[in-house]
Amino acid sequence: MAALLPLAGGGIHPAGASSLHEAIRLAWAQDPLRHSLTVDSHAAGRNADAARSWFPGGPVVSGQYFDDHFIGSNQGYTTYQTGVSVPFWLPGQGTATVRSALADQDVARAHLEVERMAIAVRVLDLATTAALCAEQVQALADERRALDSVEGVTHRLLSAGEVSAADSHAVSGEREDVENQLANAQEQLADARAGLEELTGRDEVPDLSDITGRTLVAAHPGNLDLAIGRDPRLRLAQAQVAAARAKDRLVQASFMPNPELGVDAIHEKQYGSPWNTRVGVQVSVPLPSAARNVPMRMQAVREIAAAERDAQTAQRMIRAEYTRTRVRLASAVTILAHATSKRQALASRVDDLEKAWEVGEVSVIEYLRARRDALAAQQQERTASVAWHSAIARILISAGSTP
């Protein structure tokens, strides 16, 4: 009856399962927010190109007409006046405008990376849940098949009068309990698959088994601060600080409205007199005003302070999250080692009790209890294995890499 024992170690690999990298790629390709953030990035780039113009604004064309007939004077005065003027950059304003637009573009690109990380984390969470459920479904399905055989043997022994009806009922009850657990695990697996299909367009469970310690060593920097510095969320916070400072420099360069320089022409005559035409230059220089400048500067200063606060908060949060993930990885490795030893020991115990049960040395209750313990050990081992692969993938995603 040793063939009835399905309690072997190792994880499962669903047929046709894609890699986590492929699942993340598919989810990112279908992310509706991606297009919006891409447009923001392109728009910021176009703003930077526009800021390289010779003038901060377009030319202003003006025209005036005067005639004394409208007021009944009838002296024959008629005047035509027209002009065109253009604004000019203040010292350093053009450069500050370009740098502010480029800083906004960096923020938009950082937003893209953060969104990609968020999608990767969502896929990883669903893939982890689905993998755990798939492992549980596989283990429970194997256990059910084994209990089907045990139940068949028990029925034959019951017919021969070698076991009691209570023993037969105990085996049937154990099988029904496994059936209930299997149905629940299948429901959870279906729910996880639905979530994956919503994100990636496929309901395949990504294979996490190729994400190992070698992957971590190859793609992850050993220095903790360097790894944290590569986190897209910290890069976004730092980009926002840089953008706020660039905006403050732009506000300082825009210490008054832009001056304008233009050319005016006047064409006029009086009744009985020849036409008179004059051409002149017009200069308009608005003077600085504290009522205008101070609120603008204070708003920029507040934005810098808020961005720096968010950057410090993000760095602390990421460091704490990174530390927890590393602890979870170390814990998963330790648990996996002990769970494997435990599963092997309990599997041997089931094998021994199975032989003892065959010859009537132990009750079926003790044998079933041993199978239940061995099944729990097997599930613990597979859970630790999935947690180990998942923790490695989470560290890589935090460091800006796609596993």
C-alpha positions, 0 to 999 in steps of 0.5 A: 500500500506504499503506492497510496502515499502521495506525500512527496516534496517539491512544488508544482508547475501548472501546464502552460504557465507563463513566467512572472516576467511575461505576466507583468509585461502583459499586465503593463501593456493593458494598464489603462493608466499607462497611456495617460502617464505617457501623454503627461511625459510627452506633454512635459517634453513638448513644454520644454521644447516650446520654452526654448523659443526666442520670446516667452509669448506671441506678438501683440498687434493693436489697432486704433481709429479716431474720427471727430464725426462721431461726436458731431465736431466735423473738423475733419480729424481722422487718425489711424494707429497700429502697432506690434510688440513682443514680450522678452524673457527676463534674465534667466527666465528662459533657462529656468522655464526649460529646466522646470519643464524638464523636471516635470518630464522627469516626474512624469517618467518617474510616475510611469515607473511607479505605476509599472512597479504597482502593476508588478506588485499586483501581479506578484501578489495574485501570482503568489496567491494563485501558486499557493492555491494551486499547490494546495489543490494539487496536494489535496487532490493527491490526498483524495486519490490516496484516500479513495484507495484507502477507503476501497481497501477498508470496504473490502476489509469491512466485508471480510469482517477484519475492520469495524464499521467505525473504522470504515466511517472514519476513513469516509469522514476523512475523505469528505473533509479532504473533499471540502478542503479541496473545494474551498482551495479550488474556489480560491484558485479560481478567484486568483485566476480571475484576478490574473485574467483581469490584469494580464488577459490570461488566467494562467498561474505564473511559474515562480520557480525560476526566481531563485537566489541566483536571480537575486544575486545577479540583478540585485545590488548588495548595498542596502542604500543603493537598493533603496535608492533604485526604488521607483517610489523614492525616485519619484519623490526625489523627482518631485523635490527637483521639480519643486526647486526648479519651479522656485527658481522659475518664480525667482526669475519671474520677478515681474511681468515680462517687458514688451518692445514694439513698433507703432505707426500713426496715420492722421490728417485734418480737413484740407491738410495733407496726410501725416504719418509717424513711426515710433517705438513703444516700450512697456516695462511693468515694475516688480510688486511684492503683492504679486511676487511674495505669494508666488514665492511662498507657494513655491517654498511650501511646495518644496517643503512638502516634496522634501517631507514626502521624500523623507517619508518615502525613504523611511517607508521603503527602508522599513518595507525592504527590511521586512521583506528581507526578514520574510525571505530569511524566515521563508528559507529557514521554514522551508528547510525545517518543513522539508525535514518535517515532511520527510520524517512524517512521510516515513512515519505514514509509511511505517504506520501504513504497514502496521495498519495492514497487519492490525497493529495500529488503528485506522484512526492513528493512521489517518491522523498520521496522514493528516499531519503529513499532509499539513507538513507537505502544505507547509513546505510548499507554502514556504517554497512559494513564499521564498520565491515571492520574497525574492521577486518582491525585493527585485521589484523594489530595486527597480528590476522586473524578475 
